[in-house]
Amino acid sequence: MSDLLNRLGYLQTRRDRTPNLDLARDLAARDDKAGIREIAENMWNDNKNIHSDCMNVMYEIGRVDPTLLTPYAADFIKFLKSKHPNMVEGAITALSEIAKVNPEFVFKNLAGIKRIAETGSDAAVDKSISALAHTAADERFSANIFPYLLQHLSSCPRKQLTERAEKILPAVNENNNSEFIKTLKKRLESLSGSDFTRLKKIIRIAESI
């Protein structure tokens, strides 16, 4: 096993993900493209613990610098069809970061992202909505994606409404904020307590755009 892979949490017999996070930050800080390539290649490792840790390292790299993930964007799309939920969640997390710097790629793969938004785990849906929102933040794609995001807000479970609304905020602009606000106000009366307060704050942010 290479020295790089030996830094993975699994190979250090660690149950937490701190080694993976440290490795991701180190690779990103050094702009170590060869090291990142090795981690990316091992997302396909036969050992499920290694491929899971490598996926974790990759999306954490993306949180530091999304551009470092763009050479592997097609791999993440392939992982959306994985039988392993953690790989799907990791892939859509990476794509939500890639959308910030390469929205064209996400737009070209809209069907796969929407499929996760409609069938994935709660965590995967959160990230797919984030990926769509960052893509819709580009005015070239807003008209196509923003109505879909509004529909999602209209029908998503109440307990996830505020979280999803926050994730959609990057796509809100002066041309569509009125529809966003209207959609949220329709659901406001169904909330109470901290969720009500949180959604009111999101509405105020949208009103100020």
ROVO-239461 format. One record per atom (N, C-alpha, C): residue in one letter; x, y, z. Coordinates in steps of 0.05 Angstrom, whole numbers, padded with zeros to 5 digits, always signed. Example, Ala and Ser with C-alpha at 12.3 -4.5 7.8 and 13.67 -1.06 7.14 Angstrom:
2
a+00264-00114+00156;a+00246-00090+00156;a+00264-00066+00156;s+00257-00045+00142;s+00273-00021+00143;s+00258+00001+00157;
END
This chain:
209
m+00017-00024+00000;m+00000+00000+00000;m+00018+00025+00000;s+00011+00045-00015;s+00027+00069-00017;s+00026+00085+00009;d+00046+00102+00012;d+00047+00119+00036;d+00023+00137+00037;l+00013+00146+00014;l-00010+00163+00013;l-00035+00149+00023;l-00040+00125+00013;l-00064+00110+00021;l-00062+00102+00051;n-00038+00099+00060;n-00035+00091+00089;n-00043+00114+00107;r-00048+00137+00096;r-00058+00160+00113;r-00088+00160+00116;l-00102+00142+00101;l-00131+00140+00103;l-00139+00130+00131;g-00162+00139+00140;g-00172+00130+00166;g-00173+00100+00170;y-00184+00087+00150;y-00187+00058+00151;y-00160+00044+00156;l-00140+00052+00141;l-00114+00039+00142;l-00098+00047+00167;q-00109+00067+00181;q-00097+00074+00207;q-00114+00063+00230;t-00133+00045+00222;t-00152+00033+00241;t-00167+00054+00258;r-00173+00076+00245;r-00188+00097+00259;r-00217+00095+00251;r-00235+00101+00270;r-00264+00100+00265;r-00274+00128+00257;d-00259+00148+00262;d-00268+00176+00255;d-00255+00183+00228;r-00264+00206+00218;r-00255+00214+00191;r-00234+00236+00192;t-00223+00241+00215;t-00203+00262+00218;t-00179+00258+00200;p-00168+00233+00198;p-00145+00229+00180;p-00152+00236+00151;n-00176+00229+00142;n-00184+00235+00115;n-00186+00265+00110;l-00197+00280+00130;l-00199+00309+00128;l-00171+00321+00127;d-00153+00311+00144;d-00126+00322+00145;d-00112+00317+00118;l-00116+00293+00107;l-00104+00287+00081;l-00115+00304+00059;a-00141+00309+00059;a-00153+00325+00038;a-00143+00354+00040;r-00141+00365+00063;r-00131+00392+00066;r-00102+00395+00058;d-00086+00374+00064;d-00058+00374+00056;d-00055+00373+00026;l-00069+00355+00013;l-00068+00353-00016;l-00077+00378-00030;a-00098+00390-00020;a-00108+00415-00032;a-00089+00438-00027;a-00078+00440-00003;a-00059+00462+00003;a-00034+00461-00014;r-00025+00436-00020;r-00001+00433-00036;r-00007+00431-00066;d-00033+00432-00073;d-00041+00430-00101;d-00028+00405-00113;d-00029+00383-00098;d-00016+00358-00105;d-00033+00342-00124;k-00031+00349-00150;k-00048+00336-00170;k-00042+00306-00173;a-00017+00298-00169;a-00011+00270-00171;a-00023+00254-00148;g-00022+00266-00124;g-00033+00254-00101;g-00064+00252-00103;i-00076+00273-00113;i-00105+00273-00116;i-00113+00252-00137;r-00097+00249-00158;r-00103+00229-00178;r-00102+00201-00166;e-00083+00196-00148;e-00082+00170-00135;e-00106+00165-00118;i-00115+00185-00103;i-00139+00182-00087;i-00163+00177-00105;a-00165+00193-00127;a-00188+00190-00145;a-00189+00162-00157;e-00166+00151-00165;e-00165+00124-00176;e-00174+00103-00156;n-00169+00108-00131;n-00176+00089-00110;n-00204+00092-00100;m-00219+00111-00112;m-00248+00110-00107;m-00260+00085-00119;w-00245+00072-00137;w-00254+00048-00151;w-00241+00023-00138;n-00227+00027-00116;n-00213+00004-00103;n-00233-00018-00096;d-00225-00043-00098;d-00242-00066-00091;d-00249-00067-00062;n-00232-00056-00045;n-00237-00055-00016;n-00257-00032-00010;k-00280-00039+00000;k-00301-00019+00003;k-00294+00003+00024;n-00277-00005+00043;n-00268+00015+00063;n-00249+00035+00051;i-00231+00025+00033;i-00213+00043+00020;i-00227+00061+00000;h-00245+00050-00016;h-00259+00067-00036;h-00277+00087-00022;s-00288+00080+00001;s-00305+00099+00016;s-00288+00122+00028;d-00265+00115+00039;d-00248+00136+00050;d-00238+00154+00028;c-00231+00143+00005;c-00221+00159-00018;c-00243+00178-00028;m-00267+00169-00029;m-00289+00187-00036;m-00292+00209-00016;n-00289+00203+00010;n-00290+00223+00031;n-00268+00244+00027;v-00244+00235+00021;v-00221+00253+00017;v-00227+00271-00007;m-00238+00260-00028;m-00243+00275-00053;m-00263+00298-00048;y-00286+00292-00035;y-00305+00314-00032;y-00295+00334-00012;e-00278+00326+00007;e-00267+00345+00026;e-00247+00363+00011;i-00232+00352-00008;i-00215+00369-00025;i-00232+00390-00040;g-00255+00381-00049;g-00273+00399-00064;g-00283+00422-00047;r-00286+00417-00021;r-00295+00439-00003;r-00273+00460+00000;v-00248+00452-00003;v-00226+00471-00002;v-00223+00485-00029;d-00223+00470-00051;d-00219+00480-00077;d-00233+00463-00098;p-00257+00471-00106;p-00273+00454-00124;p-00259+00449-00151;t-00242+00467-00159;t-00229+00464-00186;t-00212+00439-00186;l-00202+00430-00163;l-00186+00406-00162;l-00202+00381-00168;l-00228+00382-00166;l-00245+00359-00171;l-00254+00357-00201;t-00253+00379-00215;t-00264+00379-00242;t-00253+00358-00261;p-00228+00350-00259;p-00218+00328-00277;p-00232+00301-00272;y-00246+00299-00249;y-00258+00274-00241;y-00289+00275-00241;a-00299+00297-00253;a-00328+00301-00252;a-00344+00278-00264;a-00334+00267-00286;a-00348+00245-00299;a-00349+00220-00281;d-00328+00216-00264;d-00328+00194-00246;d-00350+00197-00225;f-00354+00221-00215;f-00375+00226-00195;f-00403+00220-00207;i-00407+00227-00232;i-00432+00221-00245;i-00437+00190-00245;k-00416+00175-00252;k-00418+00146-00252;k-00425+00135-00224;f-00414+00148-00204;f-00419+00138-00176;f-00448+00143-00167;l-00462+00161-00181;l-00490+00165-00174;l-00507+00140-00177;k-00496+00121-00193;k-00511+00095-00197;k-00500+00073-00179;s-00482+00080-00161;s-00470+00060-00143;s-00491+00046-00126;k-00486+00021-00119;k-00503+00007-00100;k-00498+00013-00071;h-00476+00029-00067;h-00468+00036-00040;h-00478+00065-00034;p-00497+00068-00016;p-00508+00095-00010;p-00486+00116-00003;n-00465+00107+00012;n-00445+00127+00020;n-00430+00137-00004;m-00427+00120-00025;m-00413+00129-00049;m-00431+00149-00065;v-00457+00143-00065;v-00475+00162-00079;v-00475+00189-00064;e-00477+00188-00038;e-00477+00213-00023;e-00451+00228-00026;g-00428+00214-00027;g-00403+00227-00031;g-00401+00239-00059;a-00410+00225-00079;a-00409+00235-00106;a-00426+00260-00110;i-00450+00260-00099;i-00467+00283-00102;i-00456+00307-00086;t-00443+00301-00064;t-00430+00322-00048;t-00408+00335-00065;a-00392+00318-00078;a-00371+00329-00096;a-00382+00345-00119;l-00404+00335-00130;l-00417+00350-00153;l-00429+00376-00144;s-00438+00378-00119;s-00448+00403-00109;s-00426+00424-00107;e-00401+00415-00102;e-00378+00433-00102;e-00370+00440-00130;i-00370+00420-00148;i-00362+00425-00176;i-00381+00445-00189;a-00407+00444-00181;a-00427+00462-00193;a-00419+00491-00189;k-00404+00497-00168;k-00397+00525-00162;k-00377+00536-00183;v-00361+00518-00195;v-00340+00527-00214;v-00345+00517-00242;n-00362+00497-00245;n-00367+00486-00272;n-00397+00479-00274;p-00415+00499-00273;p-00443+00493-00274;p-00452+00480-00301;e-00436+00485-00322;e-00442+00473-00348;e-00443+00442-00346;f-00423+00432-00331;f-00421+00402-00329;f-00446+00391-00315;v-00454+00404-00293;v-00477+00394-00279;v-00502+00396-00296;f-00504+00418-00310;f-00528+00422-00327;f-00529+00400-00349;k-00506+00392-00359;k-00506+00371-00380;k-00514+00344-00368;n-00513+00341-00342;n-00519+00316-00328;n-00543+00320-00310;l-00561+00337-00318;l-00584+00345-00302;l-00602+00321-00294;a-00606+00303-00313;a-00623+00280-00307;a-00613+00263-00284;g-00587+00258-00283;g-00576+00243-00261;g-00578+00257-00234;i-00574+00283-00235;i-00576+00299-00210;i-00605+00299-00200;k-00624+00303-00218;k-00652+00303-00211;k-00661+00276-00200;r-00650+00255-00211;r-00658+00228-00202;r-00650+00225-00172;i-00627+00235-00165;i-00619+00234-00137;i-00637+00251-00120;a-00645+00275-00131;a-00663+00293-00116;a-00690+00280-00110;e-00697+00261-00127;e-00724+00249-00124;e-00723+00222-00111;t-00700+00208-00111;t-00700+00181-00100;t-00678+00176-00079;g-00661+00195-00075;g-00638+00190-00057;g-00645+00192-00027;s-00625+00186-00011;s-00628+00190+00018;s-00631+00219+00024;d-00640+00226+00049;d-00643+00254+00056;d-00617+00270+00052;a-00595+00258+00060;a-00569+00272+00056;a-00562+00276+00027;a-00568+00256+00010;a-00562+00258-00018;a-00581+00278-00031;v-00606+00279-00023;v-00625+00299-00034;v-00615+00327-00027;d-00607+00331-00002;d-00596+00357+00006;d-00574+00366-00013;k-00556+00349-00019;k-00533+00356-00036;k-00541+00359-00065;s-00560+00344-00074;s-00570+00347-00102;s-00583+00374-00105;i-00599+00382-00085;i-00612+00408-00087;i-00591+00430-00087;s-00570+00427-00071;s-00548+00446-00071;s-00534+00447-00098;a-00529+00424-00110;a-00517+00423-00136;a-00534+00438-00157;l-00560+00433-00156;l-00578+00446-00175;l-00579+00476-00170;a-00579+00484-00145;a-00580+00513-00138;a-00556+00528-00148;h-00532+00516-00144;h-00508+00529-00153;h-00507+00530-00183;t-00519+00510-00196;t-00520+00511-00226;t-00540+00532-00235;a-00562+00534-00221;a-00582+00554-00228;a-00573+00582-00222;a-00552+00585-00205;a-00542+00612-00200;a-00530+00624-00225;d-00523+00608-00244;d-00514+00618-00270;d-00538+00624-00287;e-00540+00649-00296;e-00564+00658-00309;e-00571+00642-00334;r-00551+00629-00346;r-00556+00612-00370;r-00574+00588-00363;f-00574+00580-00338;f-00588+00555-00331;f-00612+00560-00312;s-00615+00584-00303;s-00635+00591-00283;s-00663+00584-00292;a-00670+00592-00316;a-00698+00589-00326;a-00705+00559-00328;n-00685+00543-00333;n-00691+00514-00335;n-00693+00500-00308;i-00677+00509-00289;i-00675+00495-00263;i-00691+00507-00241;f-00694+00533-00240;f-00707+00546-00217;f-00735+00537-00213;p-00752+00534-00234;p-00779+00524-00229;p-00779+00496-00216;y-00760+00480-00223;y-00758+00453-00211;y-00752+00456-00181;l-00735+00475-00174;l-00728+00479-00146;l-00752+00490-00130;l-00768+00507-00143;l-00792+00517-00130;l-00812+00495-00125;q-00815+00477-00145;q-00833+00454-00142;q-00824+00436-00119;h-00798+00433-00116;h-00787+00417-00094;h-00795+00430-00068;l-00792+00456-00066;l-00800+00470-00041;l-00829+00467-00035;s-00845+00466-00055;s-00874+00463-00052;s-00882+00436-00041;s-00866+00416-00046;s-00874+00388-00039;s-00856+00373-00020;c-00833+00384-00013;c-00815+00369+00004;c-00826+00367+00032;p-00818+00347+00048;p-00828+00344+00075;p-00823+00369+00092;r-00842+00375+00109;r-00841+00399+00125;r-00816+00401+00142;k-00807+00379+00153;k-00783+00379+00170;k-00757+00386+00155;q-00758+00384+00128;q-00735+00390+00112;q-00737+00416+00097;l-00759+00430+00100;l-00765+00454+00084;l-00744+00476+00088;t-00738+00483+00113;t-00720+00505+00118;t-00691+00499+00108;e-00683+00474+00112;e-00656+00465+00102;e-00654+00468+00072;r-00675+00459+00059;r-00675+00460+00029;r-00677+00489+00019;a-00693+00505+00033;a-00696+00533+00025;a-00669+00547+00027;e-00654+00542+00048;e-00627+00554+00051;e-00609+00545+00029;k-00611+00520+00021;k-00593+00510+00000;k-00600+00522-00028;i-00624+00531-00031;i-00633+00542-00057;i-00626+00572-00058;l-00620+00585-00036;l-00615+00614-00036;l-00594+00623-00057;p-00572+00607-00062;p-00553+00617-00082;p-00565+00621-00110;a-00588+00608-00115;a-00601+00611-00142;a-00621+00634-00143;v-00626+00646-00120;v-00646+00668-00118;v-00633+00694-00127;n-00647+00708-00145;n-00638+00734-00154;n-00661+00754-00156;e-00656+00778-00165;e-00677+00798-00166;e-00699+00792-00185;n-00694+00774-00204;n-00714+00766-00223;n-00733+00744-00214;n-00724+00728-00194;n-00740+00706-00186;n-00746+00705-00156;n-00737+00726-00141;n-00741+00725-00112;n-00770+00726-00104;s-00786+00740-00120;s-00815+00742-00113;s-00829+00715-00114;e-00822+00698-00133;e-00834+00671-00135;e-00823+00653-00112;f-00798+00657-00105;f-00786+00642-00083;f-00800+00649-00057;i-00804+00675-00052;i-00817+00684-00028;i-00846+00675-00027;k-00860+00677-00049;k-00888+00668-00051;k-00890+00638-00044;t-00872+00622-00054;t-00872+00593-00049;t-00868+00588-00019;l-00849+00602-00007;l-00843+00598+00021;l-00866+00607+00039;k-00878+00629+00032;k-00900+00640+00049;k-00924+00621+00049;k-00928+00607+00027;k-00950+00588+00026;k-00946+00565+00047;r-00921+00559+00053;r-00916+00537+00072;r-00910+00547+00100;l-00907+00573+00103;l-00899+00584+00129;l-00919+00577+00151;e-00945+00578+00145;e-00965+00573+00165;e-00965+00545+00176;s-00952+00527+00162;s-00950+00499+00171;s-00928+00494+00191;l-00911+00515+00195;l-00888+00513+00213;l-00893+00526+00240;s-00876+00519+00259;s-00878+00531+00285;s-00850+00531+00297;g-00847+00546+00319;g-00821+00546+00334;g-00798+00555+00318;s-00775+00541+00321;s-00750+00550+00308;s-00752+00547+00278;d-00767+00528+00267;d-00770+00526+00238;d-00784+00550+00227;f-00805+00560+00240;f-00819+00584+00232;f-00800+00608+00231;t-00785+00611+00253;t-00766+00633+00255;t-00745+00632+00234;r-00735+00608+00229;r-00714+00604+00209;r-00724+00610+00181;l-00748+00602+00175;l-00759+00607+00148;l-00765+00636+00144;k-00774+00649+00165;k-00778+00679+00164;k-00752+00693+00157;k-00730+00684+00169;k-00704+00696+00164;k-00696+00692+00135;i-00702+00668+00124;i-00695+00663+00096;i-00711+00681+00078;i-00737+00685+00084;i-00754+00703+00069;i-00743+00731+00069;r-00734+00740+00093;r-00723+00767+00094;r-00698+00770+00077;i-00681+00749+00077;i-00657+00750+00060;i-00665+00752+00031;a-00685+00737+00023;a-00694+00737-00005;a-00706+00764-00012;e-00719+00777+00007;e-00731+00803+00002;e-00710+00825-00002;s-00687+00820+00009;s-00665+00840+00007;s-00649+00838-00018;i-00654+00816-00033;i-00638+00811-00058;i-00647+00830-00080;
END
